[in-house]
C-alpha cells in the first residue's frame, strides 16, 4: 500500500512540474531597433535562460512559478532586470537595451582643450614626449610651442596663444596659480620654465573655452597635476655642459608615504667661453635651487601632497647703446629669488562625493641694476581653494567651489635724473605698493545626456578689491560622439582678467579686461593617431588703452580668429612618431598706445611645426628633429607714417636631438645631445630705434645656436620600457 501511495505522489509532482513550466520568448534590440545577437537572458537565481540567436531572438522554458526577476545583459549595454509572473502561460518579452556609459568610450569635452594626462582621453604629450621633442630642450613650454594655437615668440618664454599676450596665459599646478612660472630674464631674451616635466602626471593645455574652475586668463590655461606616490625608491644624477643635479625619492615599505628632494646648479660660464654670445656678459647666468616633495595616502582614495620649489639666479651683461655714437654700453644686472609652495588634500567622501582642498604661497624678488637706476620688484601671492564634486547617475557630475587670493606687488626705483635747466644731476626715489583681495566662486556640471552626448554648463563669479567690481563669467560646452573615435565639440565662454602688473602699479588702475570665446572642433583619436581641426573667434573688450592725455582707460578692443590643425601618427612608420601642427591667425587690437586697430607684434598669420622622432630599439638610440616656421610678425618703424606696417623676416628653425639609452645593472643611463637652429637661420623678432630715429637695431637671439650634452643616471628606475612603449 505504501508503494502505491509513493508512486501516486511522484506522479502528482511530475504533473505539477509539467504544468508549472512556462515558455519565455522574444527578441532583444537596442534603442535604434537593431537586434543584438549573443545577449544573455535568464531567470535570476536559477539555471533557466538562453542566449539570443543571430537575429536577436530567444526562447527557453522556466520551471519556477509566481513572481520572478528576468535579467537581460550584454557587454557594452546596461543590464535590465524586470519582474514578471510565471503561471504556465507563455510569456512574450522584448527587452530594449541601452548602451552603457563606458569611461573608455564615452564622449569627452574637447573644444579648446588638449588633454595629455588621462589615458582614457586624448593623450597628446606625455612627460617623455616633452623631453624628447627636439628644439624644446626639455622645457614644457618649449614643447607646447609645437602644438597648434601657440605662437613662435622667440624673445620670450611665455606662451602666446591665439592672438593673446603672454600675460593672458596662466600656469596652474594642482589647482593653484603659479605667479612666476618662468625664470626672470632680460625682456628681449627668452628664458625657460622653472619646472621639470617629470614631476607631473598630467598636462592640460587649454587654448580657449576652458573650465569655470579657472579664471584670470583671457586666452589660455596650462593646468599641471603633480605625481602621486612613486612606484619605487629611486635616485638620479645629472651631468651636463651647463650644470649638475642630484635627486632622491624614498618610498616607505608600506607604500603609503613618500618624500623626496632634488638639488641643481647651473653655470653658463664654461659654455659661453666656447660659444660666443651677442651680449657682453659681465656675469654669466648662474642658477641654484631645488625642490621638496611629500606624499601621504590617507585612505584608499585620499592623498595629501606637498611640493615646494626655490631658486636663486643672477647674471649681468652690457649691450651697445643705440642712442650713443661713442661706443657707450648699457648695463643690465639681475638677481632673482623665487619660492613656490603647494599643499593639497584630496579625499573621496562616500560613493558620490569628492573633496579637493589646496593652499599655496609664492614670492618672487627681482633686483635689477641699470646704468643709472636700481629697481627692486617683488610679487607675493597667497591662495586657498576648495572644490567639491558629486557624481550624478553613471557619469554625470557637478563641481562647485571657491578660491581666495591675497596678492602684493611692490616696485621700488632709485635713480639719477638730469635737470636740463641747471645742467645738473639729481637723485630720485619712487616706491609703489599694491595689495589686492581676490575671491571667486564657481559651479559647473557635466551632464551626459547619452553615451554620445555630453553638455557642460557652468559659471564663475569674481571680485577684486583693487578693481572694486564683481563680474560673472558664463561657460558652456557640448560634445557629440560621431563614431567610435570621432567627436564634434563646440564651446562658449566669457573670461575676465586684471590688467597686467605694470598697470596695477600705476596711480590710475584700469578695470577688468574681457575676452569672449567661440570655438568649434572635430577630432578623431585612436591608440596611434590624432586628427584635430578647430576654428575659433575671440572678441576682446575693455582692453587697457592710453588716452591722448596719457590717462588709462578700458576703451580698447580687438578680435582674434583662425584655424588650428593637428595630426599625429605613431603607427604608419615602424618606430616613428611624428606630428604636424598648423595655425592660421587673423587678429587685430586697439590697446596701449596704438593709434588704431592693428595686428600686434607678437602675432604671426601662419605658424607650422613638424616634429619627427625615431627610436632604434636594437641600438637603444632615440633620435628626432623639429622644424618650426612662422610668417613675419609686425613691428613699428617710427620713420614709417603707417603704424605697425612693417614685417620681420619669416621665422625658420630646425632642432635636432639624440639620446643613447643603456641599462647598467641597477642604473639606467641616458647620454643626450641636442642643438637648436642647426642650419643657423637668421632670426629677427623686431627692431629698436634710437631717440633721433636715425639708427635701428634688430632684436635677435643672443646666439644663433644652443648646444647641449648631458648624462643622466637613474638608480632604481628603468625608463627603457617606457621609451620603447612610447615609440610603438
Secondary structure, 3 states (H helix, E strand, C coil): CHHHHHHHHHHHHHHHHHHHCEEEEEECEECCCCECCCCEEEECCCCCEEECCCCCEEEEEECCCEEEEEEEECCCECCEEEEEEECCCCEECCCEECECCCCCCCCCCCCCEEECCCCCCCCCCCHHHHHCCCCCCCCHHHHHCCCCCECCCCCCCCCCECCCCHHHEEEEECCEEECCCECCCCCCCCCCECCCHHHEEEEEEECCCCCCCCCCCCCEEEEEEECCCCCCCEEEEEEECCEEEEEEEEECCCCCEEEEEEEEEEECHHHHHHCCCCCEEEEEEEEEEEEEEEEEEEECCEEEEEEEEEEEEEEEEEEECCCCCCCCEEEEEEEEEEEEEEEEEEEEECCCEEEEEEEEEEEEEEEEEECCEEEEEEEEEEEEEEEEEEEECCCEEEEEEEEEEEEEEEEEEEEEEEECCCCEEEEEEEEEEEEEEEEEEEEEEEEEEECCEEEEEEEEEEEECCCCEEEEEEEEEEEEECCCCEEEEEEEEEEEECCCHHHHCCCCCCCCEEEEEEEEEEEEECCCEEEEEEEEEEEEEEEEEECCCCCEEEEEEEEEEEEEEEEEECCCCCCEEEEEEEEEEEEEEECECCCCCECCCCCCCEEEEEEEEEEECCCCEEEEEEEEEECCCEECCCCCCCCCCEECCCEEEEEEEEEEEEEECCEEEEEEEEECCCCCCCCCCEEEECCCCCCEEEECCCCCCCEEEEEEEEECCCCHHHHHHHCC
